[in-house]
Amino acid sequence: MKKKLADYSVIILGTFILAFGVNFFLVPVKISTGGAGGVAMALYHLFHIPVWVTTLILNLILLVLGFRTMKKESLIKILVGILFLSLFLRLTEVFGAYGEDRLICAVFGGALAGLGVGLSVLKEGSTGGSDLAAMMLHRSIRHISLATFILMIDAGVILASGFIFGDVTIMFYSVLSLYISSKVTDFILVRGDFAKSIYIISEKSDEIAFCILSDLDRGVTGIYSKGCYSERKQMMLMCIVKSKEVPKILNKVKQVDSGAFVIVSEVREVRGDGFKEI
């Protein structure tokens, strides 16, 4: 029960951050957020239809189209996100708007939009629009990240908005804001999962593996390898660790075999024992 309450609290917080970013930074300078929000913004400037009204209608239509593919719990979370986003879009109008510098609006508006969407999606919710459509696509095409799908959908809406307003400058700042938003969203979704993979080639691989297992309490995998030039067969060690643990590993390797060959590379996401749950 506490976990569900925490999840819904994060989703609601995300919708508030998104709504504030849109109303305070993006709407005044016609910078499109993409998705349903971008369409709503265009209609606001063309026909003076409130952003929250169009956003609510479009998101509910998307929800009806995709509800059969969603679990009950996810459906409720998405509905909560949609309703609270529209509510906060209406309420945050009282904060006024910045609108003095397009670059500042694009950067801060994009960052807040990405943070809001990221927090909502993190708890399997949605603020509707492009992230709702992206979630449905991501279920079918898993090898493309959620943030990439959002970027693709939003880019289409931004291009259309640019042509409608006939202003290339608006299109440029919208693309900049979208890029920042997608990067922030992606960072939120994989927060804490960044790690390092370490490959160790040494004549003393058994000693190094023992040190890593016993002293650092990290798992090690032995991979049988063969030098193509020397044709010498040996054991190569592979270990996945958190970034802050890399110096400890390197120090242990140096203590055992200062002549070891070590490769350290970035790992985008890790799930399993010692890291995030699968």
N, C-alpha and C positions, 0 to 999 in steps of 0.2 A: 504493500500500500504506500509506504514511504517513497519507494523507488518510482512508482507511478506519479505521485505528487511532485517529486523532483523533476521528472521528465516533462510534465506539463508546465511546470514553472519555467524551465529552460526554454521551451517552445514559445511561451507567452512573452518572455523576455526578448527572445529573438525577433518576434513580430513587432515589438515596440521599437527596438533598435532600428529595424528596417524601415518602419513607418516614419520615424523621426528623420532618418537619413534622406529619405525620399522627399518629404515635405520641406525640410529645412535647407537642403543643399541642391537637390536635383530638379524638382518641379519649377522653381523660379527661373532657372536658366535654360529650360527645355532639354536638359540632358536626359536621354532615355535610359531607363533601367532595363529595357528589354522585357520579353514575356508579356504577361497580362498588364503589369504596371506600365510598361512602355506604351502599349496600346491605349491604356487609360489616360496617360499623360498627353498623348497626341490628341485624343478626343477632348480633353480638358481645354487645351489651348485653341482648338478649332471650334468647338461648340459649347464650351463652358460647362460641360458635364462634370460633376465632382469626381475626383480620382477614386475615392473610396467606393462610390456607387458602381462604376464600370469595373473596378477590380473585383468587387464582390460577385457581380453577375458572371463575369468571365471565369472566375475561379470555380464557382458552383457548377457551371457548364462542364468544365474540365473534370470536376469531381464525379459528376454523373456519368460521364463517358468512361471513366477509368475505375469506378468503384468495384466492378466485378473482379478485377485482378488484385484487389487489396484485401488484406486480412482485416478483421473487425477492429482490432486494436489500432492498426495503422490508419484505418478510415476515420476513427474518432479523433486521433491526433491531428490528422490533416484538416478535418473539419474545424477543430479548435483553432488551428493556425490560420485558416482562411477567415474565420469570423473575427478573431482578435486583430488580425492585420487590418481589416476594413474598419474595425472600431478605432484602432489607434491612428489610422490614416485620417479619420475624422477628428479625433481628439487632439492630435499633435499640430493641427492647424493653428491652435492658439499660441504656439511658440513663435509664430512669425516665420520669416525666411531670411537667409543670408543673401545670396544672389549678387554679391559684389564682384567676385572674381571667379571666372569659369574654371580656372585650373584648380583653385582651392575647392570649389564645389565638386568637381570631378573626382579629386583625390579623396576627400573626406566622405563624400556621398557614396562613392564606390566601396570604400573601406567599411563603412557602417552597413551598407547593403550586404556585402559579403559576410560580415560578422553575423548579421541577423539571420540570413539564409543558412549559414553554417551551423549556428546553434540549433535552429529548428530541425534541420535535416539530421543532425547528430543524434537526436532523440527519436528518429524515425517519424518526424512530423514533416510539415511542409507549409510554406507561406503561399502556396498556389502558384499559378503562372508557369514559368519555364522550369522551376525546380520540380513541380508536380509532374509535368510532362516528361521531364528528364528522369524522374524516378521510375516512371512506367517503362521508358525505353531501356533504362539501366537493368531492369529485371530480365529483359530479353537479351541484351547485349552486354554481358558482364565485363568484357575486356576493355571497354571504354569507360573511363571514370565519370562519375556523376557530374563533377565540375566541368568536364569537357562537353557533355551533353547540354548543360545549362549555357555554356559559352556559345555553342552552335545555334541554339534556339534564339538566344538573346541577340546574337549578331544579325540574324535575319530581321528581327523587329527593329533594330537600330538602323539598319540600312534603309528600311521602309520609312522610318521616321525622318531620316535625313532628306530623303526625296520629297516627303510631304512638306517639310518646312523650307526646303530649298536652300539649306545652309550647310555647307561642307564643314564649317567650323564646329557646328553642333554635333555633326557626325563624328568628327575627330575626338572631341571631348567625351562623347558617349562611348566610343570604343575604348578610350583610356580608362574611363570609369568602370566599364565592364571587365576589362583586363584585371584591374585592381580587385574588383569584387570577386572574380573567379579564383584569383590567387589566395585571397583571404579565406574564401569558402573551402578551398582545397586544403589549406593549412589547418583549419579548424577540424575538418573531417579526419585528418590523419595525425592529429596532435599527439605528441608523445610516442609515435610509432617510428620516428626516424631512428635509424641504428646504423651500425657499421658491420660490414662483413670483413673478416680477417683470414687471409690464406697464408699459411706458414709452411715453408719448405726447409727442412733441416735434417741433418744426420741424427739429431737427438730428439726426434719427434715424440717418442714415448715419454721422455722426461718432461718436455714442454706440455704435453697433453695432461700429464699427472699434475703439474703445477696449476694449470688452468682449472682442472676439475676440483682439486682439493683446496687450493688457496683462494681462488676467485669464485668458486661455485658456479661456473658456467659450463654448459655442455660443449663438447668438441666432437666433430665428425672426422674420421680418418678416411681419406680418399687415396686409393692406390694410384700412383702415377709413375710415369717413365720419362726420363730425359731423352729427347729425340736425338741429341748430339752424343751424349755420353752413353745412352742406352741403359742407364742405371735406374733400377726400380727402387722406389721408396714410398714412404707414406707422407702425403700432404695433408695438413690439418686445416679444417675450416671451422670458424667460430663466429657466431653472430652475437654482438654485444651492443650495449647502449653506448652512445658517443663518449660519455664521461669515463667509461671503463677502458677505452683504447690505450691511454698511457700506462695503465696497470699491466695490460697484456704485453705491450711492447717492452716494458721494463723486465717482466718475467722472461720473455724470449731472449732479451739481451743477456740476462744473468746466466741462462743455461747455454745459449749458443749465440755469441756475438756475430757470427758469420752467417746466420740464418737469412733466408730470403723471405721477405714479408710483403704482402699486398693488402692494402686497406682501401675499401671502396664503400660508397654510399648504398644504403638499403632504404627504399622508399617506405615500406610498410612491413611489419613483422607481427604475426599472430601465432600464439601458442604459449607453452610454458615459459614463464619469466617475462612475457610481454603481454600484449592485448589478447583477450579471449577470441577464439575463432567465431 
